[in-house]
Amino acid sequence: MKNDQKTQENEYGQLTGKPVAGSLLASISIEELKGRSVSLLPFSAGALSEARLQQLWRCADGEPDGRCWTYLPYSAFQNRQELQVKLQRQFGFADAMHYCIESRQQAAGWLALLNIRPAQGVIEIGNLYFSHVLRQSAAATEAVFLMLQACFRQGFRRVEWKCDDLNLPSKRAAARFGFQYEGTFRQDRIIKGCSRNTAWFSILDEEWPPLEQAYQAWLHPENFDAAGQQKIRLQDFIQLHQKNK
């Protein structure tokens, strides 16, 4: 039985959740995260250099159309100055930690840690912008892996993924990355003047070890051919390692 399903009975015969031993030590340190094909650079650590800002602007300005901004809480940027202001203000997210995604020494997107609750051991990965340079690439998957790995290594017991319930690509990505669908919060918020139902996903700490092994197997150089195409899908590695858990 998984930990989140375990219960105990109190002196009144009522069921309560499984006790959490000791105090939680969850915290996030601001540091660069490096992988094989990607690096995550914290905004607060000086990642927003003029060169990277220009690279991010070229990515945003070079999008083939505006569909990548539809489900984000902001629209396409009119100029580089507007993008810079949004980046410097963390896009208006309170207490967020944003990271610049750098692949092949070029800034190509961003993602963030949101709704950080160290006392509860809960954190969310969100505000993802994978530019047209990153989409459906190994670098994009590795960026998510590095974030997940950092969160669980630093003591978090739950990592969340939330998106508009109509955002089918994000929901498919959550499932591919190993997140479990939990439900939909109806009329959860208003985004750009429109009502939004929010789909919730999560990964728990006890679910992470086989997922981490699956990611590492998928990211191994031998899993890619000379053209950089995967030989075995991440989903297949996840099924294999969860079966052998």
C-alpha positions as CSV (number, residue, x, y, z in Angstrom):
1,M,0.0,0.0,0.0
2,K,1.3,3.4,-0.9
3,N,2.1,5.9,1.8
4,D,-0.7,8.3,0.8
5,Q,-3.3,5.6,1.3
6,K,-2.1,4.4,4.7
7,T,-4.2,5.3,7.7
8,Q,-4.2,4.9,11.5
9,E,-7.0,5.0,14.0
10,N,-7.1,7.5,16.9
11,E,-8.5,7.0,20.4
12,Y,-12.0,8.0,19.1
13,G,-12.0,5.3,16.4
14,Q,-11.5,7.8,13.7
15,L,-9.2,7.3,10.8
16,T,-6.4,9.8,10.2
17,G,-3.5,9.9,7.7
18,K,-0.1,8.3,8.1
19,P,2.1,10.1,10.6
20,V,5.0,12.1,9.1
21,A,8.1,11.3,11.1
22,G,10.1,14.3,12.4
23,S,10.0,17.8,10.9
24,L,10.3,18.4,7.2
25,L,13.6,19.7,6.0
26,A,12.4,20.7,2.5
27,S,14.1,23.8,1.0
28,I,15.2,25.0,-2.4
29,S,18.7,26.4,-2.8
30,I,19.3,28.8,-5.6
31,E,21.9,27.1,-7.8
32,E,22.5,26.2,-11.4
33,L,21.4,22.8,-12.5
34,K,23.4,21.1,-15.3
35,G,22.5,18.1,-17.4
36,R,23.8,16.6,-20.6
37,S,21.9,18.8,-23.0
38,V,20.6,21.6,-20.9
39,S,21.4,23.9,-18.0
40,L,18.9,25.7,-15.7
41,L,20.1,29.1,-14.6
42,P,18.3,30.9,-11.7
43,F,17.2,34.4,-12.6
44,S,18.4,35.6,-9.2
45,A,21.9,34.3,-9.9
46,G,22.5,36.8,-12.8
47,A,21.2,34.6,-15.6
48,L,19.4,37.5,-17.2
49,S,22.5,38.9,-19.0
50,E,22.0,41.1,-22.0
51,A,23.1,38.3,-24.3
52,R,20.5,35.8,-22.8
53,L,17.8,38.4,-22.9
54,Q,18.4,38.9,-26.5
55,Q,18.4,35.2,-27.1
56,L,15.1,34.8,-25.3
57,W,13.6,37.7,-27.3
58,R,14.7,36.1,-30.6
59,C,13.0,32.8,-29.5
60,A,9.8,34.6,-28.4
61,D,9.7,36.9,-31.5
62,G,10.4,33.9,-33.8
63,E,7.4,31.8,-32.7
64,P,5.6,30.7,-35.9
65,D,2.3,31.8,-34.3
66,G,0.8,32.8,-30.9
67,R,-0.5,29.4,-29.8
68,C,2.3,28.9,-27.2
69,W,0.9,31.9,-25.2
70,T,-2.7,30.9,-25.2
71,Y,-2.8,29.1,-21.8
72,L,-0.1,31.2,-20.1
73,P,-1.3,34.2,-17.9
74,Y,0.4,36.7,-20.3
75,S,0.3,37.3,-24.0
76,A,3.0,37.5,-26.6
77,F,5.5,40.3,-26.0
78,Q,5.5,43.3,-28.2
79,N,9.2,44.1,-27.8
80,R,12.3,43.1,-26.0
81,Q,11.8,45.7,-23.3
82,E,8.4,44.3,-22.3
83,L,9.9,40.8,-22.1
84,Q,12.7,42.1,-19.9
85,V,10.3,43.7,-17.5
86,K,8.2,40.6,-17.2
87,L,11.3,38.4,-16.6
88,Q,12.7,40.7,-14.0
89,R,9.3,40.8,-12.2
90,Q,9.0,37.0,-12.3
91,F,5.9,37.4,-14.4
92,G,4.0,38.6,-11.4
93,F,4.2,35.3,-9.6
94,A,4.6,35.8,-5.8
95,D,7.5,34.0,-4.2
96,A,8.4,32.2,-7.5
97,M,11.9,31.0,-8.5
98,H,12.4,31.2,-12.3
99,Y,15.1,29.5,-14.3
100,C,16.4,30.3,-17.7
101,I,16.7,27.1,-19.9
102,E,19.9,27.1,-21.8
103,S,20.6,24.5,-24.5
104,R,23.7,24.5,-26.8
105,Q,24.8,27.7,-25.0
106,Q,21.7,29.5,-26.1
107,A,18.8,30.6,-23.9
108,A,15.7,29.0,-25.3
109,G,13.0,29.2,-22.6
110,W,12.1,29.3,-19.0
111,L,10.3,27.5,-16.2
112,A,9.6,28.1,-12.5
113,L,9.1,26.7,-9.1
114,L,5.7,28.0,-7.8
115,N,3.6,27.8,-4.7
116,I,6.5,26.7,-2.6
117,R,5.4,25.3,0.8
118,P,8.5,24.0,2.6
119,A,6.6,23.2,5.8
120,Q,4.3,20.9,3.9
121,G,6.9,19.6,1.5
122,V,5.0,20.7,-1.5
123,I,6.1,22.6,-4.6
124,E,4.9,23.2,-8.1
125,I,6.7,23.2,-11.5
126,G,4.9,25.8,-13.7
127,N,5.0,28.8,-16.0
128,L,6.8,26.7,-18.6
129,Y,7.9,28.3,-21.9
130,F,9.5,25.8,-24.2
131,S,10.3,27.9,-27.3
132,H,10.1,26.4,-30.8
133,V,13.8,25.7,-30.4
134,L,13.1,23.3,-27.4
135,R,9.7,21.8,-28.1
136,Q,9.7,18.0,-28.3
137,S,13.4,17.8,-27.7
138,A,15.5,15.8,-25.3
139,A,16.6,19.2,-23.7
140,A,13.0,20.0,-22.8
141,T,12.5,16.6,-21.1
142,E,15.8,16.9,-19.3
143,A,14.9,20.4,-18.0
144,V,11.8,18.9,-16.3
145,F,13.9,16.0,-15.0
146,L,16.5,18.4,-13.4
147,M,13.7,20.3,-11.7
148,L,12.1,17.1,-10.3
149,Q,15.4,15.7,-9.2
150,A,16.3,18.9,-7.4
151,C,12.9,19.1,-5.6
152,F,13.0,15.6,-4.3
153,R,16.7,15.7,-3.4
154,Q,15.9,18.8,-1.3
155,G,13.3,17.1,0.8
156,F,10.0,17.8,-1.0
157,R,7.4,15.1,-0.7
158,R,5.0,16.3,-3.5
159,V,5.7,18.0,-6.8
160,E,2.6,19.4,-8.6
161,W,1.8,20.2,-12.2
162,K,-1.3,22.3,-12.9
163,C,-2.7,23.5,-16.2
164,D,-5.8,24.7,-18.0
165,D,-8.0,21.7,-18.4
166,L,-8.4,22.7,-22.1
167,N,-4.6,22.7,-22.6
168,L,-4.3,19.2,-24.1
169,P,-0.5,19.4,-24.9
170,S,0.3,20.3,-21.2
171,K,-1.9,17.4,-20.0
172,R,-0.2,15.0,-22.3
173,A,3.2,16.3,-21.2
174,A,2.3,15.8,-17.5
175,A,1.4,12.2,-18.2
176,R,4.5,11.6,-20.2
177,F,6.7,13.1,-17.5
178,G,5.2,10.6,-15.0
179,F,2.7,12.9,-13.2
180,Q,-0.5,11.3,-11.9
181,Y,-3.8,13.1,-12.7
182,E,-5.7,13.9,-9.5
183,G,-8.8,15.8,-10.7
184,T,-10.1,19.1,-12.1
185,F,-10.8,22.2,-10.0
186,R,-13.9,23.8,-11.7
187,Q,-13.9,27.6,-12.2
188,D,-10.6,27.7,-10.4
189,R,-9.5,31.1,-11.7
190,I,-9.9,33.8,-14.3
191,I,-7.1,34.0,-16.9
192,K,-7.1,36.8,-19.5
193,G,-10.7,37.5,-18.7
194,C,-11.8,33.8,-19.3
195,S,-12.9,31.2,-16.8
196,R,-10.4,28.4,-16.3
197,N,-10.9,24.9,-15.0
198,T,-7.6,23.7,-13.7
199,A,-6.3,20.1,-14.0
200,W,-4.1,18.9,-11.2
201,F,-1.3,16.4,-11.4
202,S,1.4,15.3,-9.0
203,I,4.4,13.0,-8.3
204,L,5.0,11.9,-4.7
205,D,8.4,11.2,-3.1
206,E,7.9,7.4,-3.0
207,E,7.0,7.4,-6.7
208,W,10.2,9.3,-7.6
209,P,12.9,6.6,-7.4
210,P,11.7,4.4,-10.3
211,L,10.8,7.5,-12.3
212,E,14.3,8.9,-11.7
213,Q,15.8,5.6,-13.0
214,A,13.5,5.8,-16.0
215,Y,14.6,9.3,-16.9
216,Q,18.2,8.4,-16.5
217,A,17.8,5.4,-18.8
218,W,16.0,7.5,-21.4
219,L,18.6,10.3,-21.3
220,H,21.5,7.9,-21.7
221,P,23.4,8.7,-24.9
222,E,22.9,5.1,-26.1
223,N,19.2,5.7,-26.3
224,F,19.6,8.2,-29.1
225,D,20.7,7.5,-32.7
226,A,23.2,9.6,-34.7
227,A,20.3,11.9,-35.7
228,G,19.4,12.5,-32.1
229,Q,16.1,10.4,-32.3
230,Q,15.1,8.3,-29.3
231,K,15.2,4.6,-29.6
232,I,13.0,3.8,-26.6
233,R,10.3,6.1,-25.4
234,L,10.3,7.6,-21.9
235,Q,6.9,6.1,-21.2
236,D,8.3,2.6,-21.9
237,F,11.2,3.2,-19.5
238,I,8.7,4.4,-16.9
239,Q,6.5,1.3,-17.2
240,L,9.5,-1.0,-17.1
241,H,11.0,0.6,-13.9
242,Q,7.6,0.9,-12.1
243,K,7.0,-2.8,-12.9
244,N,10.4,-3.8,-11.4
245,K,10.0,-1.6,-8.4
